[in-house]
């Protein structure tokens, strides 16, 4: 018999993210809204260093299919 599949892992990760959002979401929203447009842009760019150069960047395989596209 095989262990848990990828679907089980994704479901578990989704539940964990949902739990964290319920716990911290309000504070995160307030924090984000306190940023200026420039600070938001800087935060997004700092969090994506070394990820993708553009929406069709295949340098890291098929990751581009799952990465959100931001209009900064």
Secondary structure, 3 states (H helix, E strand, C coil): CCCCCHHHHHHHHHHHHHHHHHHHHHHHHHHHHCCCHHHHHHHHHHHCCCCCCCCCCCCCHHHHHCCCCCCC
